[in-house]
């Protein structure tokens, strides 16, 4: 990778869904985008002008840190989007330690580590940390206790980080999407409703990212909640 004049963005969970839509939106806005994903074998995100596919598991801390250091050494990082997430649902007693650890590490640990690794660069360029949380962060979540807790932790981290870094020009924004048509619910016994008004699209979240970046310097909307017009959940057949 050679040094570029364009501002750069790093997006996790970029192979599909929200991460893919955000990566494409940032490319359209003129950013050099580095999309991190564990596997791009069947990915929507294609390597193209302005898009770089970075194969890396966010749970491999050593490789993740080495990866972002290489990018930051040659590019002006202005935007970090912590989007990678995993969810397991059901009664808490029916989860297992591996699933709980994977949610905590993917949804909370990885964003904190990535942000720590890049914060000096973001301060230098008055950059953005955009954390994709969930509406579950602010409510009780039976059948999703651990998942909701990780998203609440991410929101708490965002709020504290903004107060810590705001004097350096860093903008920290949390997006709280409701039910979105992605593969996040592949491990759940439910899915979004059938009506288009009952779920968000990944492009809706990408639109929120565009709106965040379009605000004038000095104004921050720290929390954005996105909800579909209708509340509908369908149970999957066994």
C-alpha positions as CSV (number, residue, x, y, z in Angstrom):
1,X,0.0,0.0,0.0
2,X,1.4,3.3,-1.0
3,X,0.7,6.6,0.9
4,X,-2.4,8.3,-0.3
5,X,-3.6,11.8,0.0
6,X,-7.2,10.8,0.6
7,X,-8.6,10.4,4.1
8,X,-9.0,6.8,5.1
9,X,-11.7,4.9,7.0
10,X,-11.5,1.5,8.7
11,X,-14.7,-0.6,9.0
12,X,-15.0,-3.9,10.8
13,X,-17.4,-6.6,9.8
14,X,-17.2,-5.3,6.3
15,X,-17.8,-8.5,4.3
16,X,-21.6,-8.1,4.3
17,X,-24.6,-6.5,5.9
18,X,-24.1,-3.2,7.6
19,X,-20.4,-3.2,7.3
20,X,-20.6,-3.7,3.6
21,X,-23.2,-0.9,3.2
22,X,-21.1,1.5,5.3
23,X,-17.9,0.7,3.4
24,X,-19.6,1.4,0.1
25,X,-21.1,4.6,1.4
26,X,-17.7,5.8,2.7
27,X,-16.1,5.0,-0.7
28,X,-18.8,7.0,-2.4
29,X,-18.0,9.9,0.0
30,X,-14.4,9.8,-1.2
31,X,-12.7,7.9,1.6
32,X,-10.1,5.2,1.1
33,X,-11.8,2.3,2.8
34,X,-10.2,-0.6,4.6
35,X,-12.8,-3.2,5.2
36,X,-11.9,-5.8,7.8
37,X,-13.5,-9.2,7.7
38,X,-12.8,-12.7,8.8
39,X,-13.7,-14.3,5.5
40,X,-14.4,-12.7,2.2
41,X,-15.1,-16.0,0.4
42,X,-18.8,-15.2,-0.3
43,X,-18.6,-11.6,0.6
44,X,-20.6,-8.8,-0.9
45,X,-17.7,-6.4,-0.6
46,X,-15.5,-6.4,-3.7
47,X,-11.9,-5.2,-3.9
48,X,-12.2,-2.2,-6.1
49,X,-11.0,1.4,-6.5
50,X,-11.1,2.9,-3.0
51,X,-11.9,-0.4,-1.3
52,X,-9.4,-2.7,0.3
53,X,-10.5,-6.0,1.7
54,X,-8.5,-6.9,4.8
55,X,-8.7,-10.5,5.9
56,X,-8.4,-10.5,9.7
57,X,-10.3,-12.0,12.6
58,X,-11.0,-9.3,15.2
59,X,-10.6,-12.0,17.9
60,X,-6.9,-12.4,16.8
61,X,-5.7,-9.4,18.8
62,X,-2.1,-9.6,17.8
63,X,-2.9,-9.8,14.1
64,X,-5.6,-7.1,14.4
65,X,-3.2,-4.6,16.1
66,X,-0.5,-5.4,13.5
67,X,-3.0,-4.9,10.7
68,X,-4.3,-1.5,11.8
69,X,-0.8,-0.3,12.6
70,X,0.3,-1.0,9.0
71,X,-2.7,0.9,7.6
72,X,-2.2,3.9,10.0
73,X,1.5,4.1,9.1
74,X,0.6,4.9,5.5
75,X,-2.8,6.6,5.6
76,X,-4.6,9.4,7.3
77,X,-7.2,7.6,9.3
78,X,-10.2,9.9,9.8
79,X,-13.0,7.4,10.5
80,X,-13.2,4.2,12.5
81,X,-16.5,2.2,12.3
82,X,-16.7,-0.5,14.9
83,X,-19.4,-2.6,13.4
84,X,-18.4,-6.3,13.7
85,X,-20.9,-8.1,15.9
86,X,-22.2,-11.5,16.8
87,X,-25.4,-12.5,18.6
88,X,-26.5,-15.7,20.3
89,X,-30.1,-15.8,21.7
90,X,-32.1,-17.9,24.0
91,X,-32.3,-18.6,27.7
92,X,-29.0,-17.6,29.4
93,X,-28.6,-21.1,30.9
94,X,-28.7,-22.6,27.4
95,X,-25.7,-20.6,26.2
96,X,-22.2,-21.9,26.7
97,X,-19.0,-20.2,27.8
98,X,-17.6,-20.2,24.2
99,X,-20.6,-18.3,22.9
100,X,-20.5,-15.8,25.8
101,X,-16.8,-15.2,25.3
102,X,-17.3,-14.7,21.5
103,X,-19.9,-12.1,22.1
104,X,-18.0,-10.2,24.7
105,X,-14.8,-10.2,22.7
106,X,-16.4,-9.4,19.3
107,X,-18.9,-6.8,20.4
108,X,-17.0,-5.1,23.2
109,X,-13.3,-6.1,23.5
110,X,-12.4,-5.6,19.8
111,X,-13.9,-2.1,19.5
112,X,-12.1,-1.0,22.6
113,X,-8.8,-2.4,21.4
114,X,-9.1,-1.0,17.9
115,X,-10.1,2.4,19.2
116,X,-7.1,2.4,21.6
117,X,-4.7,1.5,18.8
118,X,-6.0,4.3,16.5
119,X,-6.9,7.1,19.0
120,X,-3.7,9.1,18.6
121,X,-4.2,9.1,14.8
122,X,-7.8,10.1,15.2
123,X,-6.8,12.9,17.5
124,X,-4.3,14.1,15.0
125,X,-6.9,14.3,12.2
126,X,-10.0,15.3,14.4
127,X,-11.5,12.0,13.4
128,X,-14.6,9.9,14.1
129,X,-15.2,6.8,16.2
130,X,-18.6,5.4,15.1
131,X,-19.8,2.4,17.2
132,X,-22.7,0.3,16.0
133,X,-24.5,-0.8,19.1
134,X,-28.1,-1.9,19.3
135,X,-31.4,-0.7,20.7
136,X,-31.0,-3.7,23.1
137,X,-28.4,-1.6,24.9
138,X,-31.0,0.5,26.6
139,X,-33.6,-2.1,27.6
140,X,-34.1,-5.4,29.3
141,X,-33.3,-8.4,27.1
142,X,-34.7,-11.7,28.2
143,X,-33.5,-14.4,25.8
144,X,-30.6,-12.1,24.9
145,X,-29.1,-11.2,28.3
146,X,-25.5,-11.5,27.3
147,X,-25.9,-9.9,23.8
148,X,-27.7,-6.9,25.3
149,X,-25.0,-6.5,28.0
150,X,-22.2,-6.3,25.4
151,X,-24.1,-3.7,23.5
152,X,-24.8,-1.7,26.6
153,X,-21.1,-1.9,27.5
154,X,-20.2,-0.6,24.0
155,X,-22.6,2.4,24.5
156,X,-21.1,3.1,27.9
157,X,-17.6,3.0,26.4
158,X,-18.7,5.4,23.6
159,X,-20.1,8.0,26.0
160,X,-17.1,8.0,28.3
161,X,-14.7,8.1,25.4
162,X,-16.4,11.1,23.9
163,X,-16.0,13.0,27.2
164,X,-12.4,12.0,27.3
165,X,-11.4,12.8,23.7
166,X,-13.8,15.6,22.7
167,X,-11.3,18.4,23.6
168,X,-8.9,16.9,21.0
169,X,-11.5,17.2,18.3
170,X,-12.5,13.5,18.2
171,X,-16.1,12.8,17.6
172,X,-17.6,9.6,19.1
173,X,-21.0,8.6,18.0
174,X,-23.1,5.5,18.8
175,X,-25.7,4.2,16.4
176,X,-28.5,2.1,17.9
177,X,-30.2,0.1,15.2
178,X,-33.4,-1.9,15.9
179,X,-34.2,-5.0,13.9
180,X,-32.2,-4.9,10.7
181,X,-32.4,-7.3,7.7
182,X,-28.9,-8.8,8.1
183,X,-27.5,-12.2,9.0
184,X,-27.0,-11.2,12.7
185,X,-30.1,-13.3,13.5
186,X,-28.9,-16.5,11.9
187,X,-28.4,-18.0,15.3
188,X,-31.8,-16.8,16.7
189,X,-35.2,-18.5,16.7
190,X,-36.7,-15.4,15.3
191,X,-36.3,-13.1,12.3
192,X,-37.6,-9.7,11.1
193,X,-41.2,-9.3,10.0
194,X,-42.4,-9.7,6.4
195,X,-43.5,-6.1,5.8
196,X,-40.7,-3.7,4.6
197,X,-41.9,-1.3,7.3
198,X,-41.0,-3.8,10.0
199,X,-37.2,-3.8,9.6
200,X,-34.3,-1.6,8.8
201,X,-32.0,-2.1,5.9
202,X,-28.2,-2.0,6.1
203,X,-28.3,1.0,3.8
204,X,-30.3,2.9,6.5
205,X,-27.4,2.5,8.9
206,X,-25.0,3.6,6.2
207,X,-27.2,6.6,5.7
208,X,-26.8,7.5,9.3
209,X,-23.1,7.3,9.0
210,X,-23.2,9.7,6.0
211,X,-25.4,12.1,8.1
212,X,-22.9,12.0,11.0
213,X,-20.0,12.9,8.7
214,X,-22.0,15.7,7.2
215,X,-22.5,17.8,10.3
216,X,-20.6,21.0,10.7
217,X,-17.5,21.0,12.7
218,X,-18.3,21.6,16.3
219,X,-21.7,19.8,16.4
220,X,-22.0,16.2,17.5
221,X,-25.2,14.1,17.9
222,X,-23.7,11.5,20.1
223,X,-26.5,8.9,19.9
224,X,-28.6,8.0,16.9
225,X,-31.5,5.5,17.4
226,X,-32.9,3.9,14.2
227,X,-36.2,2.1,14.3
228,X,-38.6,0.7,11.7
229,X,-42.1,2.1,11.7
230,X,-43.7,-1.3,12.7
231,X,-42.6,-3.7,15.4
232,X,-42.9,-7.2,14.0
233,X,-40.9,-10.3,14.9
234,X,-41.5,-13.7,13.2
235,X,-40.7,-16.9,14.9
236,X,-38.6,-19.3,12.8
237,X,-40.1,-22.7,12.2
238,X,-38.3,-25.5,14.0
